[in-house]
Amino acid sequence: MSKQTIAVHLPDGSIREVPQGTTPLDIANSISPRLAAASVVARLTPVASTTPETGNTTGDESHSEEASDATMYSAGDAAAPRLVDLSMPLTEDTQLALITERDPEALKVVRHSAAHVMATAVLELFPETKLGHGPATDQGFFYDFYREKPFTPEDLTAIEAKMAEVVARNEAFVRESEPREQALANFERDGDFMKTHFVTKFTHSGEQVSFYRNGAFADFCRGPHVPSTGRVKAVKVTNLAGAYWLGDEKNPQLQRIYGTAFFSQKDLDAHFARLEEMAKRDHRLLGRQLDLFSIQEVAGAGLIFWHPKGAMIRKVMEDWMRDECLRRGYSLVYTPHVMRRELWKISGHEGFYAGNMYTPMELDDAEYRLKPMNCPGHILIYKNSPKSYRDLPVRYAELGNVYRYERSGTMHGLLRVRGFTQDDAHIFCTPGQIEDALDHVLTRRGLAFKRIPGEGAFYGPKIDFKLVDVLGRLWQLSTVQFDFNLPARFELEYVGEDGERHQPVMVHRALFGSVERFFGVLIEHYAGAFPLWLAPVQIGLVPISERHQEYAAQVKAELEAAGLRVEVDDRNEKMNAKIRDFANQKVPYILVMGDKEAEAHAVSVRTRAKGDQGSMPLDKFIANSQELVKSRSTDL
C-alpha cells in the first residue's frame, strides 16, 4: 500500500483505502449523504489496539472541578478510542465509527458545543466578562464567568435570545492551534486568569495549544464539537448559581450559568417534562407530605428519623428480607454498633477507610470507633467456634446499622446519609463451593453484564446490580463481592476433608444495599403511591356522619383481624373533606359507610387509581385485599 493512502476500517468490517488527509465527513458522504447529514462526530480507534472497557468514576470525582477540566482539556491515552471532529484529517490506519444524533455519545458533544454558544453570546452582550470553563454534564452544560456585576434574570433572557442568534448564524466550529507560549501571553495580556490556569495546568512547554473558533469567538478547548452552531438545535438557559474559582472560597466568586441542549425541540420538551415529574417524585418532598421520615437539624445532618408510617414500610421491607434469608439458609445475627479501634486496624479499614469513619472515642480500656461495616463483626462470630468443611457454607445475615462520615456537601435526603442500615450477609465457604469466576454465574443465569476492570475496591471482584425506576433512571443498590482479603487478615480457618487447616473464601452480599437508600428510591419510583402490600395505611375508613362511627369501628376491627392496616377518620368534618385527605395521603383504598352499608354489612369502595367502585360486601372486600397483599400485586 502506498504511503499516501491509509486503511480505514468501518464497523461493517469493510476496509477503505483513502488518501491521507481524508476526513470522516468525506467518508460519510461517500457512504451516504443522509449519513453525513446525521453524523455529529467520529470515533477513531488505532487499528493495533483493542477497545478497553472502562468504568464510571466515583461520585465525588464525577462532580469535581478538576475532573471536569481534565475531561475538557486533557488529551488522554493516545491508544484509546477518541472522538474527533468530522473535519479532522486522517493520517494513519484507523478504525472509524460515525456518531450520529441517535448515539448517546453525541449528546454530550452538542452540549459542550452549546456551552461555547453560550460563551459567545455572553461576550457579545457583556464583553468585559472573563471566561472560566464550560463542560457538558449529565443534565446539560454550564459555563463559569467572572464579572463584577451580577447577572440578572433579564440578562439570562437576553443571553438565551443571543444564543438563538448565534445558532441561526450557523457558524462553523473550526479547530485552530498556536504555540503554548503565545497562548499564555495572549491570555495574560487580556487578564484571562482562568484560561491562563487551564493552559498552564493541561499543556506542556513547546506544545501546540488547540482552540475552537466560531465566528469571532475562540475558546481554549480540545473538542470535539458539532460541525457548526446550527447543529445546536434545541437549547435552553436554566438557572444561575455561584461558584468559587477552583472551588476555594478564598478565590474570586464566579457566576455559573446552567443550560441544557438536545438535537430536537421534542427531546428538549421531554427533558423538562421528565424534570417536572422528577420534582413531583422527590422523596424529600414526599417524605414530608406523607409523614414518612425527617432529618432534624438539632440532631445532625444525614441522620434519619423514621416516622410511624415510614417505619411501617421499613418493617414490611425488613420482614420480607429476613424471611427470605431464613428461607435460603442464612442465620440471623446482630453485632455491636461500636467496636475497638484495634479491630479496624486488623480489617484494614483504619488504614484504607479512615476518612469515611467517625473519629475514635476514648472509653475505659481503649479507643473505639462507630462501625462503618458489619463484616468484621460477622467474621468474629465465625471465628468464635471451630469450623469443619462439613459446616460450610456458613451464611450470616444482619440488618445492621452502620455510620460513615459523608461530607456535608454530598448528603441528599435518604440517598446519601451518615447513619444507615445495611442488609448485610456474609457467606464463608470453601473454594470448591464457588464458581471459578463471577462472569460464569451471570452467563449461566443469562444476565447481560459489563466488565469494569479495577473497580473491585478493597475486597475483590464483585457484581453490581443497577435497577431501573419508572423514569428510566439507573440506581446502584445491590452488590455481591468476593473477598480474599479479610479471611487472610483475620486468619480464618476451617478443617478440610484432608484434616488440614484451610482458609475459607468470604462473599459479601447486600440486596437493598441500604434500607434508607432503597426506601428513597422506592418512594420516587412509586411517587409515594405504594402498592397495597407496602402502603403504611392500606385502608381509610370514612363514616358519613357521627351515627355511622359505630359501624366504622366494627369494620376496622374486622379488617385488622384480617391483617390489614386501617385508619378511621371520625372527625366532625364533611365526607368529601375526609376522602380528600386520605387521597392526599395516597391511601390505596377508601371505604365510605352510611346507613345502606351498615344495613347490608357492606362498604362503598374507592380505589386510588380508579375512584368510586360502588358497594361491595365487606367479606368480599377483605378476601380481595388479602389476595392482593399475599401476591404482592401492584394492582388495585
Phi, psi and omega in degrees: 000138181294149178294341181278356179241156177230161179258124178249115181269124183259159184302334180280004178094349180283157179234131179246131173267118184228158177295146171304142182096351174298141182258160174303326179294322176301315181293319178301316179295325179290335177277309182191127175303327178294319177297318179299319181291329181274343184287145181247308177215181177233150174253124178251135175230124178306138185300325185283344185262160172253148184291118179285150176266125184245156180250180177281151171287167176290163181303320182292321181295319188294342181250006183279154178298315184295323179296319178297316180297316182298322178298321183285322194248338185279145183285329180080188181287121184295337181271353183273159174300144179217149176272137180225162176297152175296338181269004182290121177294135178269130186240354181210165179304139184202159166268133184234132173233132179271125183263119182260177181298339180281345183280132180304328180296333183290333185295318179291330178294313181293329179289322175297318177296324178296326176297322176294321177299318178298314180299321176301313182296317182297315181292328177291326180273323186227075189296346179282353184288142174255143187264138170261242177234162185219075182276160167282152177230177179297330183257350182166245180196167169213166173221135178267134180231144171251122180205129185297322180273128181295144172290146178251166174304324178294324177298319180297320177298318180293322179297316180296320178295319178294324176300320178299323177294317180297319177297316182296332179289343176052048181286133179292140169275116184243128178277130178230168178213157175207160181302144182306316184296323179292318179298315180297318180298317180295316180294318179296321179298321183272001180073021179276078187294330181286316177295324176301317179298314183295317179296318180296318186283323191249008174228167185239159182303135179084355183277150171278132181260133183266143176231157170240128181247135166227116186062231181272354184267137175224143183221137175297122188189146175268347179077197001276178179225164172295162185300327183204165180298335179296343178280351175275078195281330184223108185223147182215130171280130188253312182196174183234139179215166177265152177205133177280144176302124183061020177072014183251120183296346176280346181271171180301147176280126178258165174246120183256117178259125180261152174204179173215159183213148177220174180274352178210154177296326178301315179292323178296315179298320180295324179299313182288329174295321179293319177298320178296319179293321177299319179297321178294330183266000183308120186294335179291318177294313181292328177300321176286314184299319184262003177057051183264318182201170174210160171238118190253124185302323182295335180270327179133151180290147174074012180246125192261131171256117180272117178279167186309317182290318176295322180295327178293317177297319178301318179300315180298315179299312184289322177299317179299315182295315180296318179298319179294320178298314180297320180297332184259016171091014176273151170256137180276138179225165174224139181231157184295157178280337184227138181218162182302146179300329181300325179298320182286338172289318179296316183290339182096350180296326180299327181270320187262342190231007188302326181296340179257006180254154173290151183297153181297154175239139180276122172242190189303313191251349186189180171269141181236157174228143169297140185283132173268346183220155176267343191300317180300326177295320178292325178298318180295324177295316177302316187284348186290340180220150181298149180233141175249163177300335178291335180280340187271148002283145171259128183239118177247139178227142181209135166267087191253136177284131178229162187224127180227140183273087175281142178295147188302325182285350183262348185285145186207093177053229178277348190278335177217107189229175179257336176233123183209172185246116178266135172273072186279140169220145179227132181247125176254121187215170176278156177304328181288347181268001180244158172294150183287349173201149182297327183292336176295321179297313182294320179296316180298327180276354180072028181262132176288142181207165178230132177278136177232092183299143173086005182253020179294331170047098169078309186264295185170194182299146185213165172245122172255135179251133178251125178264146181250124180271184186295338177266006179081011179279143178268134178235127176271111183233298188274149178207147173230129187218132172285151180219112174256001186271302184295321176303325178287317181299322182263005178053049179287147183218160163213154179271121183280178179297337179275002180082357179267162178273135181229161179263126179285164170262144182245138177239126174267139180216126172224130183258308170297330189086287165220145181298322182295309181296318180299320179295319177300316178296320181297317178301314183288325178298314182268359186053034179081351180268077186290149175297162188307317187291338180260338187302134181295320170244115184274330186220129173254131183255131183236096171288134186295322179216179184299326183289349180263003183291328179296317178294322178300320179295322178295317178297318179301315181298318181292320178295316180294325176296334178274003176088018182258150183264124194226145169231142175250132174261096182256023177292159177276066180235162177292152183303315183296326178294320179294317179298316181298320181294318176296321179296319179295332176274005176059036177290130185300315182238137171239123181250120179259139183219130177227207184298312184298319181293317180297319180294322184266003186051051184231180177218148173266120193259130170238131177255154181299325186270326191242358178076213186293123180249003178085187185279148179211139175303140184300318182295327177291319178299318180298314181298316179298317182294317179298323180293319178297320179293315182298320182276355184053042182288152174263359180272158173234000000 
